[in-house]
Every structure is written in C-alpha cells, then in structure tokens.
Amino acid sequence: MKSFSLTISHYVNSVLTTFDITNLIKDGVTLSSKRTGSPASLKFSVVRNLILNAEGDYSGFAFEEGDRVILTIDGVQMFLGWVFTKKRSKDQIIEVTAYDQLRYLQNKHTYVYSGWTATQLIKAIAADFNLAVGTLRTQGTFCLTGQRTMLSFWTLYRMLFS
C-alpha cells in the first residue's frame, strides 16, 4: 500500500505556515487529471478545526480558498494546487476541491499582439496570472499578429497552435 501525505500552506500573520492534514483526511483523497484541456483536481474531506501544524499542534487552524495544497505519494510530489472550493456539512466535515495552476487557463482575457512569437504570448499569459513556466523553446520563427477578445486561454491556444 502506498503512503501519502497532504499539507496545506496558509499565511498566518504574514508568515507562510504549512499544516500536515494527512491524519485528518476522511475517506481518502481523489486525484483526477485529463490528458489536455483541463486542470488536475484533488478532492478530499477533513474534520473542521482539527488541523495539525508543523510543530505537531492541533491549533484550530482555518484554511481558506487560495491556500496551497501538496499531495505527496511515497515521497514523490504528485499534486501542487490551490484550494478553490470548501463546503462544510452539518457534521463539521469540510469537503475541499483544489486545482493545479492549469485551472487559471480557463480564465478569459483580451490580448492585442503584433509580431509576437508563440513563446512571447505564452510568457505574457503566464506573467499576467503568476503562473510558473518551464523552459520554452521557440519552434520556427513565425510571428503572431491580431486581437483575441474574451477567449479562454485553452481556446486561444487551440486557435493559434492547431
């Protein structure tokens, strides 16, 4: 059986604090991903107000939408994302859904560009939404010119690179 851990990072008094919530998971975790066009999601439930901080104290910590979530399986980080939704039941169980950064590519935005390479466009989108980007290699020297109005980034990507 594989071992896993789940942590949530939250700012407390302007200090990023990481809380280990592995022992508070109710009914396991569900990690889902698709090959393309959708972000990975992580769903789990925890008991409200019994979250273990890095020092091993149960502090009544309340996490928020936007907090970072990391799932590690057998010592390998399998998911890095952010809390998007929380739903509390009458039994004080919090159902949580987190998405990886690809969720932000579902946002809609308008770009006007002239003479940009695909790499420049990708870097502009990533910078606008504080997304991490690895090494980008320009394939060829084609340039993009135009305006795309209120399209999701996934749609824009398919239009430009299909």
N, C-alpha and C positions, 0 to 999 in steps of 0.2 A: 504494500500500500504506500502510495506517495504521501510525503508530508508537505504541508503547505503552511504559509504564514500570511497574514493580512494586516497591513498597517494603514493608518490614516494620519496624514500630516496636516496640522492646523496651527494657525498663528495665535499664540496666547501672549498678550502684552507685547506685541511686535516681535516675538521670538517664535521661529518655526519649531513646533514640538511634534514628535512622532509618537503615536499611540499604537500599541500592539493590541489588536482586537481579535486575534485568532481564537482564543478560548471563549469568546462571546458570540461566535457565529452560531446561528440556529439553522439547522437543516442544510449545511454546506454552502458552497458558492457555485454559481453558474457563469462560466466564461464562454462567450459566443463571439464568433467572427465570421465574416464572409470574405471571399476572395477579393472583391473590389466593390467600390461604391458605397460602402457602409462602414461606420466605425465599429471597433470591437466594443463589447459591453460586458460588464461584470455586475452580477446581481447577487445580493446577499441580504441576510436579516441579522440584526443584533438586538440584544436586550438594552433598552434605553437606560442611560446614565450609569452603566457599569463598565466603563472602558478603561483598560489598563494603560498607564502612561509608561514612558521609557524607564522610569525608576521602579516600576512594579507596583504602583499605587493605583487603586481604583478611585478616580477623582470626581466622578460625576460629570466628566467632560462631555460637552455637547458639540458635535461636529456640524459643519454647515455645507450647503451646496457650494461647490467650488473647491472644496478641500481635496488634496491629492490622495489617491489610493494606490497602493502597490500590492500585487499578489505575487508571491514567490512560491515556487513548487520545487522541492528537492534542491534548494539553494539557487535556483535559476529564476530571475525576474521574468514573469510571464505576462504581466499586465501593468501598465502605468497609465492611470487615467484620473478623472476628476468626478466628484460626486455631482450628479445632475438632478436627481430627484430623491426625496426622502418621504416615506409615508408611514405614519405611526398608527398602530392598531390600538384598540381599547385595552389590550393586554400588555401595552408598553413595548411592543416589538416594532423595531424600525426596519422597514423594507427599503433597501438602498439600490439605486441604479447608478453606475458610473460608466463613463465612456472615455475612450482614448482620444488623443488630440484630433483624429480624423473627423470627429463629430463637428468640429468647427468648420469643416469644408462643406457643411450643409447650409452655412450662412449664405445670405445673398448680399451682393455688393455690386457697385458700378465701377468699372475701370475704363479709362481712356488711355490708350497707349499708341505709341508710334515708333517704329524701328526697334522694338524690344525683341530680344531673343526669348525663347521659352524659359530659359534659366532666369532671366531678369523678371519675368512675370511671376514665376513660382516664388522667387525671393521676395517680391513685393507683397504677394498674398501672405506669405509666412510672416513677414515683418509686421504687417497690419494686424495680425491676430496672435502675435507672440508664439508662433509655432516653431518647434525645433525642426531643422532641416539638416540632413546629412550632406555628403559631398554630391554636388550636382555637376554632371558632365554635359556640355552642350553637344548635341548630335547635329552636325552640319552647321550651317551659318544662316539659316532662314531667319527673317525678321517678321514680327507681327505688327500690324497697324490696324487700329479700329477702336470701336467702343462697344462694350458689352454692358447692358443695363440690367441690374437686379436679377442676375442669374446666380444659382448656387455655384460654388467652386467646382463641384463634381460635373455640373452641366458645362461650365466653361472649359474644363479640362477635356471632356469628350469632344466638344466642338473644335477645339484647337489641335488636338493630338490624335484624332481618328483618321 
